[in-house]
C-alpha cells in the first residue's frame, strides 16, 4: 500500500447532500485528492466541483431525474444528506431516497466494480440489532412507494432514530450482495460534530456527551474530521472493509458500553431501551 491508495486520481466521486456540513467537507477533500466530484443537493454548492445536480430527496421524480444526469462509472458514492426530527419527509430524505438512488445507480450499471459507498449514519442509530426484525421488515420493502407506505403504517418510524437504524442495518445487509457486484458499502456514526445541522439543534446535539469531552479534554468534532473518514472508506486504502458502521466519536460510545466512562444515555441507545 502506498499513499496513492488514499487518493482519487482518475476517479469519479458522487456526493449526495454535498453542499454543506460533512458532505461538503467530504466533497472538498475528494477534490483535493484528485477526484472528479459531482455534488447532488437541493442547496447551492459554493465551492468548485465538476458538476452540480439539483435534487429534492422528497420527490421520487426529482431523484430519478438526478440519477439520469449521472454518467458512469461512479467510483465513490458518499451518501451524506440528512435532516433532523420535525422536518417533513424525514425518512424520505434521510434514507428512502438515498437507498433508491444507490440501487438505481447500481441497477443502471453506473457503480464501478472496485468502487465503494460511504453513508452518514449516527450514534442515534445504536441498538439497531435489538430492533432487527422490524428494521429488516422495512428493508424488505422492494421500492420507494412500498417503503413510504410501510413508514405510514408503523407509528414512530418516521423519525431520525429509525432512519439511522435502517441505514445501519442496510449497510450490514447489503455488504454481501454489493460485494458480489464488486462494490463495498460502509457508514460512519459521528459523535457530536459542529455542522450547520448540528448548530440548528445544538441544545441536544452539541451538548450530548459534554461530560465525556470535559473529562478527556476533547471538543466537538469538525465536519472535516468526518469527511476525511468518509474519503478513507471509499479509497483503495480500505479495500478490505465493508459492511461496517464505524464510530467516529472520540471513543464515547465504546467507553460507555464497557462502563469505563459510565453513560446511561449511551447504554440505553446501544441496547435500544426507551429513555425514561
C-alpha atoms as an extended CHARMM CRD file, in Angstrom:
* protein
*
       276  EXT
         1         1  UNK       CA              0.0000000000        0.0000000000        0.0000000000  PROA      1               0.0000000000
         2         2  UNK       CA              1.2450000000        3.4650000000       -0.8980000000  PROA      2               0.0000000000
         3         3  UNK       CA             -0.0760000000        6.9850000000       -0.4940000000  PROA      3               0.0000000000
         4         4  UNK       CA             -1.7260000000        6.6700000000       -3.9070000000  PROA      4               0.0000000000
         5         5  UNK       CA             -4.2100000000        4.2340000000       -2.3560000000  PROA      5               0.0000000000
         6         6  UNK       CA             -5.6840000000        7.1170000000       -0.3760000000  PROA      6               0.0000000000
         7         7  UNK       CA             -6.1680000000        9.2690000000       -3.4830000000  PROA      7               0.0000000000
         8         8  UNK       CA             -8.9130000000        9.5550000000       -6.0960000000  PROA      8               0.0000000000
         9         9  UNK       CA             -6.8770000000       10.4210000000       -9.1790000000  PROA      9               0.0000000000
        10        10  UNK       CA             -8.8080000000        9.3560000000      -12.2660000000  PROA      10              0.0000000000
        11        11  UNK       CA            -11.9010000000        8.5080000000      -10.2010000000  PROA      11              0.0000000000
        12        12  UNK       CA            -15.4160000000        9.9360000000      -10.3110000000  PROA      12              0.0000000000
        13        13  UNK       CA            -16.9960000000       10.7770000000       -6.9660000000  PROA      13              0.0000000000
        14        14  UNK       CA            -20.6880000000       11.4720000000       -6.3000000000  PROA      14              0.0000000000
        15        15  UNK       CA            -21.6530000000       13.2600000000       -3.0780000000  PROA      15              0.0000000000
        16        16  UNK       CA            -25.3530000000       13.2860000000       -2.2010000000  PROA      16              0.0000000000
        17        17  UNK       CA            -26.0290000000       16.1110000000        0.2200000000  PROA      17              0.0000000000
        18        18  UNK       CA            -22.6760000000       17.6800000000       -0.5310000000  PROA      18              0.0000000000
        19        19  UNK       CA            -23.4920000000       21.3950000000       -0.3190000000  PROA      19              0.0000000000
        20        20  UNK       CA            -22.9030000000       21.8470000000        3.4090000000  PROA      20              0.0000000000
        21        21  UNK       CA            -21.6420000000       20.1220000000        6.5370000000  PROA      21              0.0000000000
        22        22  UNK       CA            -19.9310000000       16.7500000000        6.4440000000  PROA      22              0.0000000000
        23        23  UNK       CA            -20.9600000000       16.1960000000        2.8360000000  PROA      23              0.0000000000
        24        24  UNK       CA            -19.3160000000       19.4220000000        1.7370000000  PROA      24              0.0000000000
        25        25  UNK       CA            -16.1540000000       18.5420000000        3.6380000000  PROA      25              0.0000000000
        26        26  UNK       CA            -16.1030000000       15.0870000000        2.0410000000  PROA      26              0.0000000000
        27        27  UNK       CA            -16.5710000000       16.6160000000       -1.4030000000  PROA      27              0.0000000000
        28        28  UNK       CA            -13.8230000000       19.1980000000       -0.9370000000  PROA      28              0.0000000000
        29        29  UNK       CA            -11.3890000000       16.5860000000        0.3630000000  PROA      29              0.0000000000
        30        30  UNK       CA            -12.1800000000       14.3190000000       -2.5920000000  PROA      30              0.0000000000
        31        31  UNK       CA            -11.3730000000       17.2100000000       -4.9490000000  PROA      31              0.0000000000
        32        32  UNK       CA             -8.0660000000       17.7570000000       -3.1430000000  PROA      32              0.0000000000
        33        33  UNK       CA             -7.3350000000       14.0420000000       -3.5230000000  PROA      33              0.0000000000
        34        34  UNK       CA             -7.7050000000       14.2590000000       -7.2790000000  PROA      34              0.0000000000
        35        35  UNK       CA            -11.3040000000       13.1320000000       -7.7430000000  PROA      35              0.0000000000
        36        36  UNK       CA            -13.7610000000       14.3720000000      -10.3480000000  PROA      36              0.0000000000
        37        37  UNK       CA            -16.5370000000       15.3530000000       -7.9540000000  PROA      37              0.0000000000
        38        38  UNK       CA            -20.2710000000       15.6010000000       -8.6380000000  PROA      38              0.0000000000
        39        39  UNK       CA            -22.4960000000       17.0630000000       -5.9280000000  PROA      39              0.0000000000
        40        40  UNK       CA            -26.2470000000       16.4550000000       -5.6290000000  PROA      40              0.0000000000
        41        41  UNK       CA            -28.1700000000       18.7440000000       -3.3060000000  PROA      41              0.0000000000
        42        42  UNK       CA            -31.2420000000       20.9300000000       -3.0470000000  PROA      42              0.0000000000
        43        43  UNK       CA            -28.9910000000       23.7390000000       -1.7650000000  PROA      43              0.0000000000
        44        44  UNK       CA            -26.4730000000       25.7610000000       -3.7570000000  PROA      44              0.0000000000
        45        45  UNK       CA            -22.9010000000       24.4700000000       -3.8790000000  PROA      45              0.0000000000
        46        46  UNK       CA            -20.4640000000       27.2700000000       -3.0660000000  PROA      46              0.0000000000
        47        47  UNK       CA            -17.1570000000       25.6190000000       -3.9380000000  PROA      47              0.0000000000
        48        48  UNK       CA            -15.7890000000       24.3390000000       -7.2540000000  PROA      48              0.0000000000
        49        49  UNK       CA            -16.7240000000       20.8240000000       -8.3750000000  PROA      49              0.0000000000
        50        50  UNK       CA            -17.0170000000       19.1550000000      -11.7620000000  PROA      50              0.0000000000
        51        51  UNK       CA            -20.8300000000       19.0470000000      -11.7870000000  PROA      51              0.0000000000
        52        52  UNK       CA            -23.7540000000       20.1570000000       -9.6100000000  PROA      52              0.0000000000
        53        53  UNK       CA            -27.0960000000       18.3520000000       -9.8580000000  PROA      53              0.0000000000
        54        54  UNK       CA            -30.1380000000       19.8010000000       -8.1230000000  PROA      54              0.0000000000
        55        55  UNK       CA            -32.3190000000       17.2420000000       -6.3610000000  PROA      55              0.0000000000
        56        56  UNK       CA            -35.2440000000       17.2110000000       -3.9370000000  PROA      56              0.0000000000
        57        57  UNK       CA            -34.9420000000       13.9670000000       -1.9900000000  PROA      57              0.0000000000
        58        58  UNK       CA            -38.6150000000       14.1200000000       -1.0140000000  PROA      58              0.0000000000
        59        59  UNK       CA            -39.6500000000       13.7580000000       -4.6540000000  PROA      59              0.0000000000
        60        60  UNK       CA            -39.0980000000       10.4730000000       -6.4810000000  PROA      60              0.0000000000
        61        61  UNK       CA            -39.3200000000       12.1190000000       -9.9040000000  PROA      61              0.0000000000
        62        62  UNK       CA            -36.6140000000       14.5990000000       -8.8950000000  PROA      62              0.0000000000
        63        63  UNK       CA            -34.3550000000       11.7880000000       -7.6380000000  PROA      63              0.0000000000
        64        64  UNK       CA            -34.8430000000        9.7740000000      -10.8260000000  PROA      64              0.0000000000
        65        65  UNK       CA            -34.1070000000       12.8390000000      -12.9530000000  PROA      65              0.0000000000
        66        66  UNK       CA            -30.9530000000       13.4850000000      -10.9320000000  PROA      66              0.0000000000
        67        67  UNK       CA            -29.8340000000        9.8710000000      -11.3370000000  PROA      67              0.0000000000
        68        68  UNK       CA            -30.3250000000       10.1570000000      -15.0890000000  PROA      68              0.0000000000
        69        69  UNK       CA            -27.8780000000       13.0830000000      -15.1690000000  PROA      69              0.0000000000
        70        70  UNK       CA            -25.0940000000       10.9350000000      -13.6980000000  PROA      70              0.0000000000
        71        71  UNK       CA            -22.8790000000        9.2500000000      -16.2340000000  PROA      71              0.0000000000
        72        72  UNK       CA            -20.9580000000        6.2400000000      -15.0490000000  PROA      72              0.0000000000
        73        73  UNK       CA            -18.8420000000        4.8560000000      -13.8030000000  PROA      73              0.0000000000
        74        74  UNK       CA            -19.0120000000        6.2520000000      -10.2650000000  PROA      74              0.0000000000
        75        75  UNK       CA            -16.0740000000        5.0160000000       -8.2030000000  PROA      75              0.0000000000
        76        76  UNK       CA            -17.0510000000        6.5490000000       -4.8600000000  PROA      76              0.0000000000
        77        77  UNK       CA            -20.5210000000        7.4580000000       -3.6210000000  PROA      77              0.0000000000
        78        78  UNK       CA            -20.8730000000        9.4960000000       -0.4430000000  PROA      78              0.0000000000
        79        79  UNK       CA            -24.4540000000        9.3630000000        0.8470000000  PROA      79              0.0000000000
        80        80  UNK       CA            -24.4920000000       12.3570000000        3.1820000000  PROA      80              0.0000000000
        81        81  UNK       CA            -27.9330000000       14.0000000000        3.1390000000  PROA      81              0.0000000000
        82        82  UNK       CA            -29.7150000000       14.3020000000        6.4590000000  PROA      82              0.0000000000
        83        83  UNK       CA            -32.2580000000       16.3800000000        8.3610000000  PROA      83              0.0000000000
        84        84  UNK       CA            -33.4470000000       16.4380000000       11.9630000000  PROA      84              0.0000000000
        85        85  UNK       CA            -36.6860000000       15.3640000000       13.6090000000  PROA      85              0.0000000000
        86        86  UNK       CA            -39.5290000000       17.7390000000       12.8200000000  PROA      86              0.0000000000
        87        87  UNK       CA            -38.5830000000       18.0500000000        9.1510000000  PROA      87              0.0000000000
        88        88  UNK       CA            -41.4140000000       16.9200000000        6.8400000000  PROA      88              0.0000000000
        89        89  UNK       CA            -40.3790000000       13.8580000000        4.8450000000  PROA      89              0.0000000000
        90        90  UNK       CA            -37.5110000000       12.9550000000        7.1670000000  PROA      90              0.0000000000
        91        91  UNK       CA            -37.4720000000        9.2570000000        6.2340000000  PROA      91              0.0000000000
        92        92  UNK       CA            -37.5810000000       10.1110000000        2.5280000000  PROA      92              0.0000000000
        93        93  UNK       CA            -34.5930000000       12.4380000000        2.8700000000  PROA      93              0.0000000000
        94        94  UNK       CA            -32.5210000000       10.5100000000        5.3910000000  PROA      94              0.0000000000
        95        95  UNK       CA            -32.9220000000        7.0430000000        3.9410000000  PROA      95              0.0000000000
        96        96  UNK       CA            -35.5630000000        6.1050000000        1.3680000000  PROA      96              0.0000000000
        97        97  UNK       CA            -34.3890000000        8.4540000000       -1.3930000000  PROA      97              0.0000000000
        98        98  UNK       CA            -30.7170000000        7.6920000000       -0.8050000000  PROA      98              0.0000000000
        99        99  UNK       CA            -31.3350000000        3.9310000000       -0.8870000000  PROA      99              0.0000000000
       100       100  UNK       CA            -33.3870000000        4.4090000000       -4.0520000000  PROA      100             0.0000000000
       101       101  UNK       CA            -30.5660000000        6.3820000000       -5.6530000000  PROA      101             0.0000000000
       102       102  UNK       CA            -27.8970000000        3.8360000000       -4.6800000000  PROA      102             0.0000000000
       103       103  UNK       CA            -29.9120000000        0.9800000000       -6.1080000000  PROA      103             0.0000000000
       104       104  UNK       CA            -30.8860000000        2.9230000000       -9.2250000000  PROA      104             0.0000000000
       105       105  UNK       CA            -27.2180000000        3.6450000000       -9.9740000000  PROA      105             0.0000000000
       106       106  UNK       CA            -26.3200000000        0.0240000000       -9.2190000000  PROA      106             0.0000000000
       107       107  UNK       CA            -29.0510000000       -1.3850000000      -11.4540000000  PROA      107             0.0000000000
       108       108  UNK       CA            -28.1420000000        1.0530000000      -14.2560000000  PROA      108             0.0000000000
       109       109  UNK       CA            -24.5300000000       -0.1760000000      -14.1300000000  PROA      109             0.0000000000
       110       110  UNK       CA            -23.2300000000        3.2240000000      -13.0100000000  PROA      110             0.0000000000
       111       111  UNK       CA            -21.4260000000        1.9830000000       -9.8880000000  PROA      111             0.0000000000
       112       112  UNK       CA            -17.9750000000        0.8250000000      -10.9130000000  PROA      112             0.0000000000
       113       113  UNK       CA            -16.5700000000       -2.5450000000       -9.8690000000  PROA      113             0.0000000000
       114       114  UNK       CA            -13.9360000000       -1.8350000000       -7.2730000000  PROA      114             0.0000000000
       115       115  UNK       CA            -15.9090000000        1.1970000000       -6.1000000000  PROA      115             0.0000000000
       116       116  UNK       CA            -17.3570000000        1.9970000000       -2.6940000000  PROA      116             0.0000000000
       117       117  UNK       CA            -20.2690000000        3.6530000000       -0.9180000000  PROA      117             0.0000000000
       118       118  UNK       CA            -19.9930000000        5.5070000000        2.3960000000  PROA      118             0.0000000000
       119       119  UNK       CA            -23.0930000000        6.7310000000        4.2390000000  PROA      119             0.0000000000
       120       120  UNK       CA            -23.5110000000        9.0730000000        7.2010000000  PROA      120             0.0000000000
       121       121  UNK       CA            -25.4370000000        7.3890000000        9.9930000000  PROA      121             0.0000000000
       122       122  UNK       CA            -25.3860000000        8.4670000000       13.6510000000  PROA      122             0.0000000000
       123       123  UNK       CA            -24.9210000000        7.2090000000       17.1830000000  PROA      123             0.0000000000
       124       124  UNK       CA            -28.7010000000        7.7410000000       17.3250000000  PROA      124             0.0000000000
       125       125  UNK       CA            -28.9260000000        4.5230000000       15.2980000000  PROA      125             0.0000000000
       126       126  UNK       CA            -27.2650000000        2.4340000000       18.0080000000  PROA      126             0.0000000000
       127       127  UNK       CA            -29.2820000000       -0.5490000000       19.1350000000  PROA      127             0.0000000000
       128       128  UNK       CA            -30.4460000000       -1.4450000000       15.6480000000  PROA      128             0.0000000000
       129       129  UNK       CA            -29.5310000000       -5.0960000000       16.2480000000  PROA      129             0.0000000000
       130       130  UNK       CA            -32.1120000000       -5.3130000000       19.0490000000  PROA      130             0.0000000000
       131       131  UNK       CA            -34.6960000000       -3.8830000000       16.6410000000  PROA      131             0.0000000000
       132       132  UNK       CA            -33.5540000000       -6.0630000000       13.7410000000  PROA      132             0.0000000000
       133       133  UNK       CA            -36.8240000000       -7.8950000000       12.9200000000  PROA      133             0.0000000000
       134       134  UNK       CA            -38.6530000000       -4.5800000000       12.4960000000  PROA      134             0.0000000000
       135       135  UNK       CA            -35.8260000000       -2.9490000000       10.5650000000  PROA      135             0.0000000000
       136       136  UNK       CA            -35.4200000000       -5.9360000000        8.2380000000  PROA      136             0.0000000000
       137       137  UNK       CA            -39.1700000000       -5.9510000000        7.6060000000  PROA      137             0.0000000000
       138       138  UNK       CA            -38.8550000000       -2.3440000000        6.4830000000  PROA      138             0.0000000000
       139       139  UNK       CA            -35.8010000000       -3.0910000000        4.3490000000  PROA      139             0.0000000000
       140       140  UNK       CA            -37.6550000000       -5.9770000000        2.6860000000  PROA      140             0.0000000000
       141       141  UNK       CA            -39.9530000000       -3.4520000000        1.0230000000  PROA      141             0.0000000000
       142       142  UNK       CA            -38.9600000000       -3.5220000000       -2.6460000000  PROA      142             0.0000000000
       143       143  UNK       CA            -39.2070000000        0.0980000000       -3.7340000000  PROA      143             0.0000000000
       144       144  UNK       CA            -39.7760000000        3.7470000000       -2.8270000000  PROA      144             0.0000000000
       145       145  UNK       CA            -43.5830000000        3.5330000000       -2.6880000000  PROA      145             0.0000000000
       146       146  UNK       CA            -43.5960000000        0.3720000000       -0.5950000000  PROA      146             0.0000000000
       147       147  UNK       CA            -41.0940000000        1.8090000000        1.8680000000  PROA      147             0.0000000000
       148       148  UNK       CA            -43.0710000000        5.0390000000        2.2000000000  PROA      148             0.0000000000
       149       149  UNK       CA            -46.3000000000        3.0770000000        2.7410000000  PROA      149             0.0000000000
       150       150  UNK       CA            -44.6010000000        0.9260000000        5.3960000000  PROA      150             0.0000000000
       151       151  UNK       CA            -43.4880000000        4.0360000000        7.2820000000  PROA      151             0.0000000000
       152       152  UNK       CA            -47.0190000000        5.4410000000        7.1680000000  PROA      152             0.0000000000
       153       153  UNK       CA            -48.3160000000        2.2370000000        8.7340000000  PROA      153             0.0000000000
       154       154  UNK       CA            -45.7840000000        1.9890000000       11.5730000000  PROA      154             0.0000000000
       155       155  UNK       CA            -46.0620000000        4.6410000000       14.2470000000  PROA      155             0.0000000000
       156       156  UNK       CA            -42.8190000000        6.2480000000       15.3950000000  PROA      156             0.0000000000
       157       157  UNK       CA            -40.7500000000        5.1830000000       12.4050000000  PROA      157             0.0000000000
       158       158  UNK       CA            -40.8660000000        8.4880000000       10.5160000000  PROA      158             0.0000000000
       159       159  UNK       CA            -38.0270000000        9.6610000000       12.7380000000  PROA      159             0.0000000000
       160       160  UNK       CA            -34.3260000000       10.4470000000       12.8610000000  PROA      160             0.0000000000
       161       161  UNK       CA            -33.5330000000        7.4430000000       15.0580000000  PROA      161             0.0000000000
       162       162  UNK       CA            -35.3110000000        4.9280000000       12.8390000000  PROA      162             0.0000000000
       163       163  UNK       CA            -33.7210000000        6.4130000000        9.7090000000  PROA      163             0.0000000000
       164       164  UNK       CA            -30.2890000000        5.7480000000       11.1980000000  PROA      164             0.0000000000
       165       165  UNK       CA            -31.1980000000        2.2720000000       12.4600000000  PROA      165             0.0000000000
       166       166  UNK       CA            -32.4170000000        1.4580000000        8.9510000000  PROA      166             0.0000000000
       167       167  UNK       CA            -29.1710000000        2.7630000000        7.4830000000  PROA      167             0.0000000000
       168       168  UNK       CA            -27.0190000000        0.7220000000        9.8580000000  PROA      168             0.0000000000
       169       169  UNK       CA            -28.9370000000       -2.4500000000        9.0630000000  PROA      169             0.0000000000
       170       170  UNK       CA            -28.8820000000       -1.6590000000        5.3370000000  PROA      170             0.0000000000
       171       171  UNK       CA            -25.0890000000       -1.3870000000        5.3370000000  PROA      171             0.0000000000
       172       172  UNK       CA            -24.7410000000       -4.7490000000        7.0670000000  PROA      172             0.0000000000
       173       173  UNK       CA            -27.4170000000       -6.4170000000        4.9420000000  PROA      173             0.0000000000
       174       174  UNK       CA            -26.0220000000       -5.1420000000        1.6340000000  PROA      174             0.0000000000
       175       175  UNK       CA            -22.3580000000       -5.9430000000        2.2780000000  PROA      175             0.0000000000
       176       176  UNK       CA            -22.6040000000       -9.3990000000        0.6960000000  PROA      176             0.0000000000
       177       177  UNK       CA            -24.8160000000       -8.6810000000       -2.3580000000  PROA      177             0.0000000000
       178       178  UNK       CA            -22.9590000000       -5.4410000000       -3.1050000000  PROA      178             0.0000000000
       179       179  UNK       CA            -19.5840000000       -7.1430000000       -2.8730000000  PROA      179             0.0000000000
       180       180  UNK       CA            -20.7240000000       -9.7450000000       -5.4000000000  PROA      180             0.0000000000
       181       181  UNK       CA            -21.0350000000       -6.7780000000       -7.7670000000  PROA      181             0.0000000000
       182       182  UNK       CA            -17.5990000000       -5.5310000000       -6.7500000000  PROA      182             0.0000000000
       183       183  UNK       CA            -18.8440000000       -2.6410000000       -4.5880000000  PROA      183             0.0000000000
       184       184  UNK       CA            -18.1390000000       -2.0480000000       -0.8900000000  PROA      184             0.0000000000
       185       185  UNK       CA            -20.5790000000       -0.2700000000        1.4450000000  PROA      185             0.0000000000
       186       186  UNK       CA            -19.8930000000        1.2380000000        4.8790000000  PROA      186             0.0000000000
       187       187  UNK       CA            -21.1680000000        4.0180000000        7.1200000000  PROA      187             0.0000000000
       188       188  UNK       CA            -19.8370000000        6.3300000000        9.7900000000  PROA      188             0.0000000000
       189       189  UNK       CA            -21.5860000000        7.0040000000       13.0810000000  PROA      189             0.0000000000
       190       190  UNK       CA            -20.4860000000       10.5160000000       14.0300000000  PROA      190             0.0000000000
       191       191  UNK       CA            -20.4150000000       11.7440000000       17.5630000000  PROA      191             0.0000000000
       192       192  UNK       CA            -21.2140000000       15.4250000000       18.2260000000  PROA      192             0.0000000000
       193       193  UNK       CA            -19.8610000000       17.3040000000       15.2090000000  PROA      193             0.0000000000
       194       194  UNK       CA            -20.0160000000       21.0380000000       14.5540000000  PROA      194             0.0000000000
       195       195  UNK       CA            -22.0710000000       21.3760000000       11.3490000000  PROA      195             0.0000000000
       196       196  UNK       CA            -24.8980000000       23.7270000000       10.2950000000  PROA      196             0.0000000000
       197       197  UNK       CA            -27.4470000000       20.9820000000       11.0600000000  PROA      197             0.0000000000
       198       198  UNK       CA            -25.9520000000       20.3900000000       14.4940000000  PROA      198             0.0000000000
       199       199  UNK       CA            -25.8860000000       24.1350000000       15.1970000000  PROA      199             0.0000000000
       200       200  UNK       CA            -29.6070000000       24.2820000000       14.3700000000  PROA      200             0.0000000000
       201       201  UNK       CA            -30.1870000000       21.5720000000       17.0120000000  PROA      201             0.0000000000
       202       202  UNK       CA            -27.3140000000       22.4540000000       19.3110000000  PROA      202             0.0000000000
       203       203  UNK       CA            -29.2480000000       22.2560000000       22.5890000000  PROA      203             0.0000000000
       204       204  UNK       CA            -29.4840000000       18.4990000000       22.1520000000  PROA      204             0.0000000000
       205       205  UNK       CA            -26.9140000000       17.5260000000       19.5020000000  PROA      205             0.0000000000
       206       206  UNK       CA            -23.8780000000       19.5250000000       20.6230000000  PROA      206             0.0000000000
       207       207  UNK       CA            -24.4660000000       19.1820000000       24.3580000000  PROA      207             0.0000000000
       208       208  UNK       CA            -24.6130000000       15.3830000000       24.0620000000  PROA      208             0.0000000000
       209       209  UNK       CA            -21.5030000000       13.9050000000       25.6920000000  PROA      209             0.0000000000
       210       210  UNK       CA            -20.3200000000       17.2060000000       27.1680000000  PROA      210             0.0000000000
       211       211  UNK       CA            -19.2180000000       15.4450000000       30.3480000000  PROA      211             0.0000000000
       212       212  UNK       CA            -17.1720000000       12.9180000000       28.3490000000  PROA      212             0.0000000000
       213       213  UNK       CA            -15.3910000000       15.6360000000       26.3940000000  PROA      213             0.0000000000
       214       214  UNK       CA            -14.7290000000       17.5880000000       29.5860000000  PROA      214             0.0000000000
       215       215  UNK       CA            -13.0980000000       14.5650000000       31.1810000000  PROA      215             0.0000000000
       216       216  UNK       CA            -10.9610000000       13.7760000000       28.1230000000  PROA      216             0.0000000000
       217       217  UNK       CA            -10.0990000000       17.3470000000       27.1660000000  PROA      217             0.0000000000
       218       218  UNK       CA            -11.8490000000       16.9110000000       23.8450000000  PROA      218             0.0000000000
       219       219  UNK       CA            -14.0450000000       19.2710000000       21.8440000000  PROA      219             0.0000000000
       220       220  UNK       CA            -16.8170000000       18.7520000000       19.3270000000  PROA      220             0.0000000000
       221       221  UNK       CA            -15.5110000000       17.1540000000       16.1620000000  PROA      221             0.0000000000
       222       222  UNK       CA            -15.3250000000       19.1480000000       12.9400000000  PROA      222             0.0000000000
       223       223  UNK       CA            -17.0590000000       18.3010000000        9.6670000000  PROA      223             0.0000000000
       224       224  UNK       CA            -13.6390000000       17.8480000000        8.0690000000  PROA      224             0.0000000000
       225       225  UNK       CA            -12.7800000000       15.0650000000       10.5030000000  PROA      225             0.0000000000
       226       226  UNK       CA            -15.8810000000       13.1280000000        9.4500000000  PROA      226             0.0000000000
       227       227  UNK       CA            -15.3480000000       13.9110000000        5.7630000000  PROA      227             0.0000000000
       228       228  UNK       CA            -11.8110000000       12.5570000000        5.9260000000  PROA      228             0.0000000000
       229       229  UNK       CA            -13.0680000000        9.2240000000        7.2710000000  PROA      229             0.0000000000
       230       230  UNK       CA            -15.6760000000        9.0350000000        4.5080000000  PROA      230             0.0000000000
       231       231  UNK       CA            -12.9090000000        9.5170000000        1.9560000000  PROA      231             0.0000000000
       232       232  UNK       CA            -10.8080000000        6.7980000000        3.5780000000  PROA      232             0.0000000000
       233       233  UNK       CA            -13.7290000000        4.3460000000        3.4780000000  PROA      233             0.0000000000
       234       234  UNK       CA            -14.1690000000        4.9250000000       -0.2520000000  PROA      234             0.0000000000
       235       235  UNK       CA            -10.4610000000        4.7800000000       -1.0730000000  PROA      235             0.0000000000
       236       236  UNK       CA             -8.3960000000        1.7710000000       -2.0820000000  PROA      236             0.0000000000
       237       237  UNK       CA             -6.6640000000        2.0700000000        1.2840000000  PROA      237             0.0000000000
       238       238  UNK       CA             -9.7500000000        0.4990000000        2.9080000000  PROA      238             0.0000000000
       239       239  UNK       CA            -10.2280000000       -2.2320000000        0.2990000000  PROA      239             0.0000000000
       240       240  UNK       CA            -10.7710000000       -4.9200000000        2.9560000000  PROA      240             0.0000000000
       241       241  UNK       CA            -13.5100000000       -3.0330000000        4.8130000000  PROA      241             0.0000000000
       242       242  UNK       CA            -17.1930000000       -3.4900000000        4.0030000000  PROA      242             0.0000000000
       243       243  UNK       CA            -20.4460000000       -3.8500000000        5.9440000000  PROA      243             0.0000000000
       244       244  UNK       CA            -19.0300000000       -1.7310000000        8.7670000000  PROA      244             0.0000000000
       245       245  UNK       CA            -20.7600000000        1.0110000000       10.7590000000  PROA      245             0.0000000000
       246       246  UNK       CA            -17.7560000000        2.8820000000       12.0950000000  PROA      246             0.0000000000
       247       247  UNK       CA            -17.9580000000        5.0180000000       15.2270000000  PROA      247             0.0000000000
       248       248  UNK       CA            -16.2240000000        8.3850000000       14.7790000000  PROA      248             0.0000000000
       249       249  UNK       CA            -16.9320000000        9.7620000000       18.2210000000  PROA      249             0.0000000000
       250       250  UNK       CA            -13.6540000000       10.0280000000       20.1610000000  PROA      250             0.0000000000
       251       251  UNK       CA            -14.4070000000        6.7350000000       21.9180000000  PROA      251             0.0000000000
       252       252  UNK       CA            -17.5070000000        7.9380000000       23.7540000000  PROA      252             0.0000000000
       253       253  UNK       CA            -19.7700000000        5.0220000000       22.8240000000  PROA      253             0.0000000000
       254       254  UNK       CA            -17.1760000000        2.3030000000       23.3850000000  PROA      254             0.0000000000
       255       255  UNK       CA            -16.2900000000        3.7440000000       26.7850000000  PROA      255             0.0000000000
       256       256  UNK       CA            -19.9600000000        3.8280000000       27.7800000000  PROA      256             0.0000000000
       257       257  UNK       CA            -20.6710000000        0.2670000000       26.6300000000  PROA      257             0.0000000000
       258       258  UNK       CA            -17.7950000000       -1.1470000000       28.6820000000  PROA      258             0.0000000000
       259       259  UNK       CA            -18.5080000000        1.1700000000       31.6050000000  PROA      259             0.0000000000
       260       260  UNK       CA            -15.0490000000        2.7240000000       31.6820000000  PROA      260             0.0000000000
       261       261  UNK       CA            -16.9090000000        6.0170000000       31.3860000000  PROA      261             0.0000000000
       262       262  UNK       CA            -20.4640000000        5.4050000000       32.6620000000  PROA      262             0.0000000000
       263       263  UNK       CA            -23.0820000000        6.9730000000       30.3890000000  PROA      263             0.0000000000
       264       264  UNK       CA            -26.6480000000        5.8000000000       30.8990000000  PROA      264             0.0000000000
       265       265  UNK       CA            -27.9330000000        7.5510000000       27.7810000000  PROA      265             0.0000000000
       266       266  UNK       CA            -25.4510000000        5.7370000000       25.5180000000  PROA      266             0.0000000000
       267       267  UNK       CA            -26.1080000000        2.4080000000       27.2340000000  PROA      267             0.0000000000
       268       268  UNK       CA            -29.8350000000        2.7750000000       26.5950000000  PROA      268             0.0000000000
       269       269  UNK       CA            -29.2540000000        3.7280000000       22.9880000000  PROA      269             0.0000000000
       270       270  UNK       CA            -26.9490000000        0.7650000000       22.4460000000  PROA      270             0.0000000000
       271       271  UNK       CA            -29.4740000000       -1.6450000000       23.9520000000  PROA      271             0.0000000000
       272       272  UNK       CA            -32.4040000000        0.0250000000       22.1770000000  PROA      272             0.0000000000
       273       273  UNK       CA            -34.0360000000        0.6540000000       25.5660000000  PROA      273             0.0000000000
       274       274  UNK       CA            -36.5250000000        3.5440000000       25.5960000000  PROA      274             0.0000000000
       275       275  UNK       CA            -35.3310000000        6.5500000000       27.5580000000  PROA      275             0.0000000000
       276       276  UNK       CA            -37.3580000000        7.1520000000       30.7530000000  PROA      276             0.0000000000
